[in-house]
């Protein structure tokens, strides 16, 4: 009587024999094929000595000055907006500038603190935090309006019958851009505060989920009716103009103006690099067609000098709201 163990051993031997025959057959077939190929194509066989090894090292990435745009929009939008400006700065300064893309506001701040972002382009609220880590403002933008200031906006659906003015926002569901957003959170929060509306007066306060593209997500959330009100920086509606009917969105209120977006150098960055980059930025002239194209693409009208004290109004607002 054949036991189950014997059947198993027999089965394994059979399987091993089949595998061995398959390997031998494959080897013979490969050898014949190689010989055949050599004969047909007139090529010599190349013998490979597998006992010899050579270490291959991946080429090192060239050093570059890293430039990062706070991810208020998607990485695609960030790249498209600043691609021409980066190319201009490379040509004007001779410096190897490279744009990098942090996923979140917090990651952007941490990368500046670690020295991984040399030149930061951020909103003024984030800049105040970067300055605490030793970063220094050296340039700020002029908005498409022609002024070096920008504002936040409170938006809702145009057909929302329950919201007529800012005071109707009490008890509503609010989606903001990010806790570190200036136009998309800090400035509107200040406007609510000055209107006598506190955070605990809202039924819900959420922030746009996931990395990047947060301004767009707020607008799309309001358009979809997922929230009653949203807060964004002025100008963000233009970015989604091709995605939704902007007639469905109503701007309920605007904040007062605050200092514009800021360029800051990380702590320890070579001053000669900062001078070269800032001089090239300040040379951009909106009346020069090529320069105007670069500026319009980046969503700005010009770049002017900045210093840390310009951002004291933002510090005062953050202090008033207890966010420092």
Backbone as numpy.savetxt, mean C-alpha at the origin, in Angstrom:
# Nx Ny Nz CAx CAy CAz Cx Cy Cz
-2.36 -73.98 3.79 -3.21 -72.78 3.79 -2.33 -71.55 3.79
-2.65 -70.62 2.93 -1.85 -69.40 2.85 -2.40 -68.38 3.81
-1.56 -67.93 4.73 -2.01 -66.93 5.71 -2.02 -65.55 5.08
-2.67 -64.63 5.78 -2.74 -63.25 5.28 -1.36 -62.61 5.23
-0.45 -62.96 6.23 0.91 -62.41 6.21 1.65 -62.86 4.98
1.51 -64.20 4.65 2.20 -64.71 3.46 1.69 -64.02 2.21
0.34 -63.83 2.15 -0.21 -63.16 0.97 0.35 -61.74 0.85
0.50 -61.08 2.04 1.02 -59.71 2.01 2.45 -59.67 1.51
3.30 -60.68 2.07 4.71 -60.71 1.63 4.78 -60.98 0.15
3.93 -61.95 -0.30 3.93 -62.29 -1.71 3.53 -61.10 -2.57
2.53 -60.37 -2.06 2.07 -59.20 -2.80 3.16 -58.14 -2.90
3.89 -57.90 -1.74 4.95 -56.89 -1.75 6.06 -57.29 -2.70
6.44 -58.65 -2.69 7.50 -59.10 -3.60 7.08 -58.87 -5.04
5.80 -59.18 -5.32 5.31 -58.98 -6.69 5.37 -57.53 -7.11
4.98 -56.66 -6.18 4.98 -55.24 -6.48 6.39 -54.72 -6.68
7.33 -55.23 -5.80 8.72 -54.81 -5.94 9.29 -55.22 -7.28
8.94 -56.45 -7.69 9.44 -56.95 -8.97 8.92 -56.09 -10.12
7.65 -55.72 -10.05 7.06 -54.90 -11.10 7.77 -53.55 -11.18
8.02 -52.93 -9.96 8.70 -51.63 -9.93 10.10 -51.74 -10.51
10.83 -52.87 -10.12 12.20 -53.06 -10.62 12.20 -53.18 -12.14
11.28 -53.97 -12.67 11.21 -54.14 -14.12 10.88 -52.83 -14.80
10.01 -52.06 -14.15 9.64 -50.77 -14.74 10.83 -49.83 -14.80
11.64 -49.83 -13.70 12.82 -48.95 -13.67 13.83 -49.36 -14.74
14.09 -50.72 -14.82 15.03 -51.21 -15.83 14.54 -50.87 -17.24
13.24 -51.08 -17.46 12.69 -50.79 -18.78 12.81 -49.32 -19.11
12.51 -48.48 -18.11 12.58 -47.05 -18.34 14.00 -46.61 -18.63
14.97 -47.22 -17.87 16.38 -46.88 -18.10 16.82 -47.25 -19.49
16.45 -48.49 -19.92 16.81 -48.92 -21.26 16.17 -48.04 -22.31
14.89 -47.74 -22.08 14.17 -46.92 -23.05 14.80 -45.54 -23.15
15.19 -44.97 -21.99 15.82 -43.64 -21.99 17.14 -43.65 -22.72
17.94 -44.76 -22.43 19.25 -44.86 -23.08 19.08 -44.93 -24.59
18.13 -45.81 -25.04 17.91 -45.93 -26.48 17.46 -44.61 -27.06
16.59 -43.90 -26.30 16.08 -42.64 -26.80 17.19 -41.63 -26.97
18.11 -41.59 -25.96 19.21 -40.62 -26.02 20.12 -40.91 -27.20
20.41 -42.24 -27.31 21.27 -42.61 -28.44 20.59 -42.23 -29.75
19.25 -42.56 -29.79 18.52 -42.26 -31.02 18.55 -40.79 -31.34
18.33 -39.95 -30.29 18.32 -38.51 -30.52 19.65 -38.03 -31.03
20.73 -38.61 -30.39 22.06 -38.17 -30.82 22.31 -38.50 -32.27
21.87 -39.73 -32.67 22.11 -40.12 -34.04 21.31 -39.28 -35.02
20.03 -39.02 -34.60 19.15 -38.29 -35.51 19.59 -36.85 -35.69
20.05 -36.20 -34.61 20.34 -34.78 -34.68 21.82 -34.48 -34.85
22.64 -35.54 -34.82 24.05 -35.31 -35.02 24.73 -34.62 -33.86
24.15 -34.79 -32.67 24.72 -34.12 -31.51 25.44 -35.13 -30.64
26.51 -34.68 -29.98 27.24 -35.53 -29.06 26.50 -35.61 -27.74
26.59 -36.78 -27.09 25.98 -36.91 -25.76 26.75 -36.08 -24.75
26.06 -35.55 -23.83 26.69 -34.79 -22.73 26.63 -35.64 -21.49
27.79 -36.02 -20.99 27.84 -36.86 -19.79 27.90 -35.95 -18.56
27.03 -36.26 -17.61 26.95 -35.45 -16.39 27.52 -36.23 -15.24
28.52 -35.67 -14.57 29.12 -36.29 -13.41 28.42 -35.76 -12.16
27.50 -36.59 -11.63 26.68 -36.14 -10.51 27.46 -36.08 -9.20
28.72 -36.56 -9.22 29.52 -36.51 -7.99 30.10 -35.13 -7.76
30.04 -34.28 -8.76 30.59 -32.94 -8.63 29.48 -31.93 -8.42
29.69 -30.98 -7.52 28.69 -29.98 -7.19 29.30 -28.59 -7.29
28.50 -27.65 -7.69 28.94 -26.25 -7.71 27.87 -25.41 -7.02
28.29 -24.60 -6.07 27.35 -23.76 -5.33 26.95 -22.55 -6.18
25.63 -22.35 -6.34 25.12 -21.21 -7.10 24.46 -20.23 -6.14
24.88 -19.00 -6.18 24.33 -17.98 -5.28 23.45 -17.03 -6.07
22.26 -16.78 -5.52 21.35 -15.84 -6.18 21.98 -14.45 -6.20
21.81 -13.71 -7.30 22.41 -12.37 -7.36 21.83 -11.46 -6.29
22.70 -10.67 -5.66 22.24 -9.76 -4.61 21.47 -8.60 -5.21
20.41 -8.17 -4.51 19.64 -7.03 -4.97 20.45 -5.76 -4.71
20.51 -4.89 -5.71 21.31 -3.68 -5.56 20.70 -2.79 -4.49
21.56 -2.11 -3.75 21.09 -1.17 -2.75 20.28 -0.08 -3.43
19.24 0.36 -2.73 18.40 1.41 -3.29 17.82 2.25 -2.16
17.45 3.46 -2.51 16.74 4.31 -1.57 15.27 3.90 -1.65
14.71 3.45 -0.55 13.33 2.94 -0.57 12.34 4.07 -0.32
11.25 4.00 -1.09 10.23 5.06 -1.11 8.89 4.36 -0.94
8.10 4.79 0.02 6.82 4.12 0.25 5.69 5.12 0.45
4.58 4.80 -0.17 3.35 5.59 -0.11 2.44 4.89 0.91
2.01 5.60 1.94 1.10 5.01 2.92 -0.06 4.35 2.17
-0.39 3.09 2.49 -1.36 2.34 1.66 -2.81 2.75 1.87
-3.12 4.00 1.61 -4.52 4.42 1.72 -5.33 3.87 0.55
-4.68 3.70 -0.61 -5.32 3.09 -1.77 -4.68 1.73 -2.03
-5.18 1.01 -3.03 -4.61 -0.29 -3.37 -3.17 -0.12 -3.85
-2.40 -1.20 -3.81 -1.02 -1.14 -4.29 -0.97 -0.74 -5.76
-1.95 -1.20 -6.52 -1.99 -0.85 -7.95 -2.12 0.65 -8.12
-3.05 1.26 -7.37 -3.23 2.70 -7.46 -1.97 3.42 -6.98
-1.38 2.93 -5.89 -0.16 3.57 -5.37 0.95 3.54 -6.42
1.11 2.38 -7.07 2.16 2.25 -8.09 1.88 3.17 -9.26
0.64 3.15 -9.73 0.30 3.97 -10.89 0.47 5.46 -10.60
0.09 5.87 -9.41 0.17 7.30 -9.07 1.62 7.80 -8.99
2.50 6.97 -8.47 3.85 7.46 -8.19 4.92 6.93 -9.14
4.54 6.11 -10.11 5.54 5.55 -11.03 6.29 6.65 -11.78
5.57 7.61 -12.34 6.23 8.67 -13.12 7.08 9.57 -12.21
6.60 9.83 -11.01 7.36 10.67 -10.08 8.68 9.99 -9.69
8.60 8.68 -9.42 9.83 7.94 -9.07 10.83 7.97 -10.22
10.33 7.77 -11.44 11.23 7.78 -12.59 11.88 9.15 -12.76
11.08 10.20 -12.56 11.62 11.56 -12.63 12.71 11.76 -11.57
12.45 11.33 -10.36 13.42 11.52 -9.28 14.71 10.73 -9.54
14.58 9.54 -10.12 15.79 8.75 -10.46 16.63 9.53 -11.47
15.97 10.06 -12.48 16.71 10.76 -13.54 17.29 12.08 -13.02
16.56 12.77 -12.17 17.00 14.09 -11.70 18.11 14.00 -10.66
18.09 12.94 -9.85 19.07 12.83 -8.75 20.18 11.83 -9.03
19.93 10.89 -9.94 20.90 9.81 -10.17 20.88 8.77 -9.08
19.90 8.86 -8.18 19.82 7.91 -7.07 18.97 6.69 -7.47
19.33 5.50 -6.97 18.56 4.29 -7.28 17.34 4.19 -6.36
16.29 4.91 -6.69 15.08 4.89 -5.86 14.21 3.69 -6.21
13.63 3.09 -5.21 12.76 1.92 -5.42 11.50 2.06 -4.58
10.32 1.93 -5.22 9.07 2.03 -4.47 8.73 0.69 -3.84
8.38 0.70 -2.58 7.98 -0.52 -1.88 6.57 -0.32 -1.32
5.91 -1.43 -0.96 4.47 -1.38 -0.71 4.09 -2.07 0.61
4.12 -1.34 1.71 3.61 -1.91 2.96 2.12 -2.20 2.81
1.63 -3.20 3.55 0.22 -3.58 3.42 -0.70 -2.72 4.28
-0.20 -2.27 5.42 -1.06 -1.56 6.36 -0.38 -0.29 6.87
-1.17 0.55 7.52 -0.62 1.76 8.10 0.40 1.39 9.19
0.05 0.43 10.02 0.96 0.02 11.11 2.27 -0.52 10.55
2.18 -1.31 9.46 3.40 -1.86 8.87 4.27 -0.74 8.31
3.63 0.25 7.70 4.38 1.40 7.16 5.16 2.08 8.30
4.49 2.33 9.40 5.15 3.00 10.54 6.31 2.14 11.06
6.05 0.85 11.22 7.09 -0.04 11.75 8.30 -0.10 10.81
8.07 -0.09 9.49 9.18 -0.17 8.54 10.03 1.10 8.56
9.38 2.24 8.77 10.18 3.48 8.91 11.01 3.41 10.18
10.41 2.93 11.25 11.14 2.83 12.52 12.33 1.88 12.41
12.18 0.82 11.60 13.27 -0.15 11.45 14.28 0.27 10.38
14.04 1.39 9.73 14.97 1.86 8.70 14.78 1.19 7.36
13.64 0.51 7.16 13.40 -0.19 5.89 12.73 0.71 4.86
12.15 1.81 5.30 11.62 2.83 4.40 12.46 4.08 4.61
13.14 4.52 3.56 13.98 5.71 3.68 13.16 6.99 3.55
12.27 7.00 2.56 11.45 8.18 2.32 9.98 7.76 2.42
9.31 8.36 3.38 7.91 8.02 3.62 7.01 9.12 3.09
5.95 8.70 2.39 4.92 9.66 1.96 3.65 9.28 2.71
3.25 10.12 3.65 2.15 9.72 4.53 1.23 10.89 4.83
0.12 10.54 5.45 -0.77 11.59 5.92 -0.15 12.24 7.18
-0.64 13.42 7.58 0.01 14.12 8.69 -0.16 13.43 10.04
-1.24 12.66 10.23 -1.43 11.96 11.50 -0.37 10.87 11.66
-0.13 10.12 10.59 0.92 9.09 10.64 2.28 9.75 10.78
2.46 10.89 10.10 3.76 11.58 10.22 4.06 11.95 11.68
3.05 12.42 12.40 3.27 12.79 13.81 3.85 11.59 14.59
3.36 10.39 14.26 3.88 9.18 14.92 5.30 8.87 14.44
5.55 9.09 13.15 6.90 8.83 12.62 7.91 9.80 13.22
7.47 11.04 13.45 8.38 12.03 14.02 8.82 11.61 15.42
7.94 10.94 16.14 8.31 10.46 17.48 9.41 9.41 17.39
9.52 8.76 16.23 10.57 7.75 16.01 11.80 8.34 15.33
11.83 9.67 15.20 13.02 10.32 14.65 12.93 10.73 13.21
11.81 10.47 12.53 11.67 10.89 11.13 11.49 12.40 11.07
11.89 12.98 9.94 11.84 14.44 9.80 11.13 14.84 8.52
10.16 15.74 8.66 9.45 16.24 7.48 10.37 17.14 6.66
10.32 16.98 5.31 11.12 17.87 4.47 10.32 18.42 3.28
9.14 17.86 3.02 8.33 18.35 1.89 6.87 18.02 2.15
5.98 18.80 1.55 4.55 18.54 1.65 3.90 18.83 0.30
2.74 18.30 0.11 2.11 18.42 -1.21 1.15 19.62 -1.28
0.98 20.08 -2.49 -0.07 21.05 -2.80 -1.20 20.26 -3.46
-2.38 20.37 -2.90 -3.53 19.60 -3.39 -3.94 20.07 -4.79
-4.71 19.26 -5.51 -5.21 19.70 -6.82 -5.97 21.02 -6.75
-6.49 21.36 -5.56 -7.19 22.64 -5.39 -6.22 23.82 -5.45
-4.92 23.54 -5.36 -3.92 24.60 -5.35 -3.50 25.02 -3.96
-4.06 24.38 -2.93 -3.73 24.73 -1.54 -2.97 23.59 -0.86
-2.05 23.92 0.05 -1.27 22.88 0.73 -2.02 22.29 1.93
-3.31 22.16 1.80 -4.14 21.62 2.88 -5.10 20.59 2.29
-5.62 19.73 3.14 -6.67 18.83 2.68 -7.67 18.60 3.80
-8.79 17.96 3.44 -9.90 17.82 4.36 -10.42 16.38 4.40
-11.20 16.10 5.43 -11.92 14.84 5.50 -13.37 15.08 5.11
-14.04 14.00 4.72 -15.45 14.11 4.35 -16.27 13.03 5.06
-17.51 13.37 5.38 -18.48 12.40 5.90 -19.47 12.14 4.77
-19.63 10.86 4.42 -20.50 10.53 3.29 -21.61 9.57 3.72
-22.67 9.54 2.93 -23.75 8.58 3.14 -24.39 8.31 1.78
-25.31 7.37 1.73 -26.03 7.14 0.47 -26.98 8.31 0.21
-27.09 8.69 -1.03 -27.95 9.82 -1.38 -29.41 9.56 -1.02
-29.81 8.27 -1.08 -31.22 7.96 -0.84 -31.50 7.55 0.60
-30.56 7.81 1.50 -30.81 7.50 2.92 -31.73 8.57 3.51
-32.97 8.20 3.85 -33.93 9.22 4.30 -33.72 9.64 5.75
-32.87 8.94 6.48 -32.75 9.23 7.92 -31.60 10.19 8.24
-30.79 10.53 7.24 -29.61 11.38 7.50 -29.71 12.65 6.65
-29.98 13.75 7.33 -30.09 15.05 6.66 -28.88 15.94 6.97
-28.31 15.78 8.17 -27.17 16.60 8.58 -26.30 15.81 9.53
-25.22 16.43 9.98 -24.25 15.72 10.80 -24.84 15.22 12.11
-25.84 15.94 12.65 -26.41 15.54 13.93 -27.24 14.25 13.81
-27.66 13.94 12.58 -28.40 12.70 12.36 -27.48 11.47 12.39
-26.18 11.69 12.53 -25.23 10.56 12.55 -25.27 9.80 13.88
-25.84 10.42 14.90 -25.96 9.72 16.18 -26.76 8.43 16.00
-26.26 7.37 16.61 -26.96 6.09 16.56 -26.77 5.33 15.25
-25.94 5.86 14.35 -25.75 5.21 13.05 -24.49 4.34 13.05
-24.39 3.51 12.02 -23.21 2.64 11.84 -22.19 3.37 10.98
-20.98 3.50 11.51 -19.93 4.32 10.87 -18.77 3.42 10.44
-18.35 3.54 9.19 -17.12 2.87 8.75 -16.10 3.94 8.38
-14.92 3.84 8.98 -13.82 4.78 8.73 -12.69 4.05 8.02
-11.71 4.80 7.57 -10.63 4.20 6.77 -9.70 3.34 7.62
-9.14 3.93 8.66 -8.15 3.25 9.48 -7.96 4.10 10.74
-7.62 3.50 11.87 -7.38 4.31 13.07 -6.25 5.33 12.86
-5.35 5.07 11.88 -4.25 6.00 11.61 -4.53 6.95 10.46
-5.75 6.93 9.96 -6.08 7.78 8.82 -6.39 9.21 9.28
-5.85 10.19 8.58 -6.11 11.59 8.95 -7.45 12.04 8.40
-7.56 12.09 7.05 -8.81 12.52 6.45 -9.93 11.51 6.62
-9.58 10.24 6.76 -10.58 9.19 6.84 -10.98 8.79 8.23
-10.41 9.46 9.27 -10.83 9.15 10.64 -10.58 10.32 11.60
-9.31 10.74 11.74 -8.99 11.75 12.76 -9.75 13.06 12.53
-9.69 13.60 11.33 -10.35 14.89 11.06 -11.87 14.79 11.27
-12.55 13.77 10.69 -13.99 13.65 10.94 -14.31 13.43 12.41
-13.47 12.67 13.11 -13.70 12.47 14.54 -13.67 13.81 15.27
-12.73 14.68 14.85 -12.67 16.03 15.43 -13.92 16.83 15.11
-14.45 16.68 13.89 -15.67 17.40 13.52 -16.86 16.90 14.33
-16.95 15.58 14.51 -18.02 15.03 15.36 -17.88 15.57 16.78
-16.65 15.57 17.29 -16.39 16.04 18.67 -16.85 17.49 18.83
-16.48 18.33 17.87 -16.87 19.74 17.95 -18.38 19.94 17.78
-19.05 18.94 17.21 -20.50 19.00 17.04 -21.24 18.35 18.21
-20.48 17.96 19.22 -21.09 17.38 20.41 -21.41 15.90 20.28
-20.79 15.23 19.29 -21.04 13.80 19.08 -19.79 13.02 19.46
-19.93 12.09 20.38 -18.80 11.29 20.87 -18.83 9.89 20.24
-17.73 9.18 20.40 -17.62 7.84 19.80 -18.73 6.91 20.28
-19.07 7.02 21.58 -20.09 6.09 22.10 -21.51 6.49 21.68
-21.65 7.56 20.90 -22.97 7.92 20.37 -23.32 7.12 19.12
-22.33 6.42 18.55 -22.59 5.65 17.33 -23.02 4.22 17.69
-23.87 3.67 16.84 -24.29 2.28 17.06 -23.13 1.32 16.83
-22.21 1.72 15.93 -21.11 0.84 15.55 -20.03 1.69 14.88
-18.77 1.42 15.18 -17.66 2.08 14.50 -16.69 1.00 14.03
-16.54 0.86 12.72 -15.63 -0.14 12.15 -14.63 0.55 11.22
-13.58 -0.21 10.90 -12.57 0.30 9.97 -12.50 -0.62 8.75
-12.10 -0.05 7.63 -12.03 -0.82 6.38 -11.12 -2.02 6.58
-11.57 -3.22 6.18 -10.79 -4.44 6.44 -9.65 -4.64 5.44
-8.71 -5.48 5.82 -7.67 -5.94 4.91 -6.63 -4.88 4.57
-5.63 -5.32 3.79 -4.56 -4.39 3.42 -4.95 -3.45 2.29
-4.38 -2.24 2.31 -4.52 -1.29 1.20 -5.95 -1.04 0.75
-6.08 -0.08 -0.14 -7.38 0.17 -0.75 -8.47 0.58 0.21
-8.10 1.14 1.34 -9.09 1.37 2.38 -10.05 2.51 2.05
-9.57 3.52 1.36 -10.47 4.60 0.98 -11.57 4.06 0.07
-11.16 3.26 -0.92 -12.13 2.69 -1.85 -13.13 1.80 -1.12
-12.64 1.03 -0.15 -13.51 0.10 0.57 -14.59 0.84 1.36
-14.24 1.99 1.92 -15.23 2.76 2.67 -16.34 3.23 1.72
-15.95 3.78 0.59 -16.95 4.28 -0.37 -17.84 3.13 -0.86
-17.21 1.99 -1.19 -17.99 0.85 -1.69 -18.93 0.29 -0.62
-18.49 0.33 0.64 -19.34 -0.15 1.74 -20.58 0.73 1.90
-20.40 2.03 1.75 -21.55 2.94 1.82 -22.46 2.74 0.62
-21.85 2.61 -0.53 -22.65 2.41 -1.74 -23.48 1.13 -1.65
-22.91 0.09 -1.01 -23.62 -1.19 -0.88 -24.65 -1.16 0.24
-24.64 -0.11 1.06 -25.59 -0.02 2.17 -25.18 -0.81 3.39
-23.91 -1.24 3.44 -23.44 -2.01 4.59 -23.31 -1.15 5.85
-23.10 0.15 5.66 -23.00 1.10 6.79 -23.81 2.34 6.43
-24.15 3.11 7.47 -24.95 4.32 7.25 -24.08 5.49 6.80
-22.94 5.66 7.46 -22.05 6.77 7.13 -20.61 6.26 7.00
-19.84 6.96 6.21 -18.42 6.64 6.05 -17.61 7.92 6.08
-16.33 7.79 6.38 -15.45 8.96 6.39 -14.24 8.68 5.52
-13.92 9.64 4.67 -12.82 9.50 3.71 -12.09 10.84 3.60
-10.95 10.81 2.95 -10.27 12.07 2.65 -10.90 12.68 1.40
-10.93 13.99 1.34 -11.48 14.65 0.16 -10.63 14.30 -1.06
-11.26 13.89 -2.13 -10.54 13.45 -3.32 -10.66 11.96 -3.55
-11.01 11.21 -2.50 -11.09 9.75 -2.64 -12.23 9.33 -3.56
-13.29 10.11 -3.63 -14.41 9.74 -4.50 -13.96 9.67 -5.96
-13.00 10.51 -6.34 -12.51 10.50 -7.72 -11.90 9.15 -8.08
-11.32 8.47 -7.10 -10.63 7.20 -7.36 -11.62 6.09 -7.74
-12.86 6.18 -7.23 -13.84 5.13 -7.52 -14.88 5.59 -8.55
-14.58 6.68 -9.21 -15.56 7.25 -10.16 -15.94 6.26 -11.25
-15.01 5.39 -11.66 -15.31 4.44 -12.72 -15.93 3.15 -12.23
-16.04 2.99 -10.91 -16.55 1.73 -10.35 -18.02 1.81 -9.95
-18.45 2.99 -9.50 -19.83 3.15 -9.05 -20.39 4.47 -9.60
-21.70 4.61 -9.47 -22.34 5.87 -9.84 -22.20 6.82 -8.65
-21.38 7.84 -8.80 -21.15 8.75 -7.67 -22.41 9.53 -7.29
-23.41 9.50 -8.16 -24.68 10.12 -7.81 -25.38 9.42 -6.65
-24.94 8.18 -6.37 -25.52 7.43 -5.24 -24.92 7.84 -3.91
-23.85 8.65 -3.95 -23.14 9.04 -2.73 -23.34 10.54 -2.48
-23.63 10.88 -1.21 -23.80 12.29 -0.85 -22.74 12.67 0.18
-22.08 13.81 -0.03 -21.13 14.33 0.96 -21.95 15.11 1.98
-21.97 14.57 3.18 -22.80 15.15 4.24 -22.13 16.36 4.88
-20.82 16.29 5.06 -20.09 17.39 5.70 -18.61 17.26 5.39
-17.89 18.37 5.51 -16.43 18.38 5.32 -15.78 18.97 6.56
-14.59 18.49 6.85 -13.86 19.00 8.00 -13.14 20.30 7.63
-12.56 20.95 8.59 -11.72 22.10 8.32 -10.43 21.62 7.64
-9.70 22.48 6.96 -8.45 22.04 6.31 -7.33 21.81 7.33
-6.48 20.85 7.00 -5.26 20.57 7.81 -4.07 20.45 6.85
-2.86 20.57 7.37 -1.66 20.49 6.51 -1.66 19.23 5.66
-1.18 19.37 4.42 -1.23 18.29 3.46 -0.30 17.12 3.75
-0.38 16.13 2.85 0.46 14.93 2.97 1.93 15.34 2.96
2.73 14.53 3.62 4.09 14.96 3.93 5.12 13.91 3.54
6.25 14.39 3.04 7.41 13.53 2.82 8.33 13.65 4.03
8.73 12.49 4.56 9.61 12.48 5.72 10.78 11.53 5.48
11.94 11.93 5.98 13.12 11.08 5.89 13.27 10.31 7.20
13.58 9.05 7.08 13.78 8.25 8.30 14.99 8.75 9.08
15.00 8.41 10.32 16.13 8.78 11.17 17.43 8.17 10.62
18.44 9.01 10.47 19.74 8.52 10.02 19.95 8.53 8.53
18.95 8.90 7.74 19.14 8.93 6.28 20.14 10.03 5.92
21.03 9.74 5.00 22.07 10.67 4.59 21.45 12.02 4.18
21.83 13.14 4.81 21.26 14.45 4.46 21.45 14.80 2.98
22.54 14.31 2.36 22.75 14.62 0.94 21.66 13.97 0.07
21.20 12.80 0.50 20.10 12.14 -0.23 18.84 12.97 -0.09
18.56 13.44 1.12 17.35 14.24 1.36 17.41 15.53 0.54
18.58 16.17 0.51 18.71 17.41 -0.26 18.50 17.16 -1.76
19.08 16.10 -2.25 18.95 15.80 -3.69 17.49 15.53 -4.06
16.82 14.72 -3.24 15.42 14.38 -3.53 14.52 15.60 -3.39
14.71 16.37 -2.31 13.84 17.53 -2.10 14.06 18.59 -3.17
15.31 18.83 -3.55 15.57 19.82 -4.61 14.86 19.42 -5.92
14.92 18.12 -6.23 14.25 17.64 -7.45 12.74 17.80 -7.32
12.19 17.52 -6.15 10.74 17.67 -5.95 10.33 19.14 -6.11
11.11 20.05 -5.50 10.73 21.47 -5.53 10.88 22.06 -6.94
11.66 21.38 -7.78 11.87 21.87 -9.15 10.69 21.54 -10.06
9.80 20.66 -9.59 8.64 20.32 -10.41 7.75 21.55 -10.57
7.42 21.84 -11.83 6.66 23.04 -12.14 5.40 22.67 -12.92
4.26 23.00 -12.36 3.00 22.62 -13.00 2.80 23.25 -14.37
3.58 24.31 -14.65 3.44 24.98 -15.95 4.29 24.31 -17.03
5.11 23.35 -16.63 5.88 22.56 -17.59 5.09 21.30 -17.93
4.74 21.08 -19.20 3.85 19.96 -19.55 4.28 18.61 -18.96
5.56 18.27 -19.09 6.01 16.97 -18.57 5.86 16.90 -17.06
6.21 17.99 -16.38 6.08 18.01 -14.91 4.62 17.96 -14.50
3.78 18.70 -15.22 2.35 18.71 -14.89 1.76 17.31 -14.99
2.20 16.55 -15.98 1.72 15.18 -16.14 2.12 14.31 -14.95
3.36 14.49 -14.50 3.85 13.73 -13.33 3.04 14.08 -12.09
2.81 15.36 -11.88 2.09 15.81 -10.69 0.63 15.37 -10.71
-0.01 15.51 -11.86 -1.42 15.10 -11.96 -1.56 13.61 -11.71
-0.62 12.83 -12.25 -0.66 11.38 -12.05 -0.57 11.04 -10.56
0.22 11.83 -9.82 0.41 11.57 -8.39 -0.69 12.19 -7.54
-1.65 12.86 -8.16 -2.76 13.45 -7.41 -2.38 14.69 -6.65
-1.46 15.46 -7.17 -1.03 16.68 -6.49 -0.75 17.77 -7.52
-0.64 19.00 -7.03 -0.37 20.09 -7.96 1.06 20.61 -7.81
1.70 20.26 -6.74 3.08 20.67 -6.53 3.61 20.10 -5.22
4.90 20.31 -5.01 5.55 19.87 -3.77 6.36 21.05 -3.24
6.14 21.38 -1.98 6.79 22.55 -1.38 7.53 22.14 -0.11
8.43 22.97 0.37 9.18 22.63 1.60 8.24 22.49 2.81
8.65 21.68 3.74 7.88 21.47 4.98 8.83 21.36 6.15
8.31 21.66 7.31 9.07 21.44 8.53 8.13 20.89 9.60
8.72 20.34 10.61 7.94 19.61 11.62 6.85 20.47 12.24
7.11 21.74 12.51 6.15 22.59 13.20 4.86 22.77 12.40
4.90 22.53 11.09 3.69 22.65 10.26 2.59 21.72 10.75
2.97 20.66 11.45 2.01 19.62 11.83 1.54 19.72 13.27
1.81 20.87 13.91 1.32 21.08 15.26 -0.20 21.08 15.35
-0.94 21.62 14.34 -2.40 21.54 14.43 -2.92 20.11 14.51
-2.21 19.18 13.85 -2.61 17.77 13.89 -2.33 17.19 15.28
-1.19 17.57 15.85 -0.88 17.12 17.21 -1.91 17.64 18.20
-2.32 18.90 18.04 -3.31 19.49 18.95 -4.65 18.76 18.84
-5.04 18.41 17.61 -6.29 17.68 17.44 -6.21 16.30 18.09
-5.10 15.61 17.86 -4.94 14.28 18.45 -4.95 14.36 19.97
-4.34 15.42 20.52 -4.35 15.60 21.99 -5.78 15.80 22.49
-6.53 16.64 21.76 -7.91 16.94 22.18 -8.78 15.68 22.20
-8.50 14.79 21.25 -9.30 13.57 21.15 -8.72 12.41 21.96
-7.59 12.68 22.63 -6.99 11.64 23.46 -6.37 10.52 22.66
-5.87 10.83 21.47 -5.29 9.78 20.60 -3.78 9.74 20.63
-3.16 10.55 21.43 -1.69 10.50 21.54 -1.28 9.66 22.74
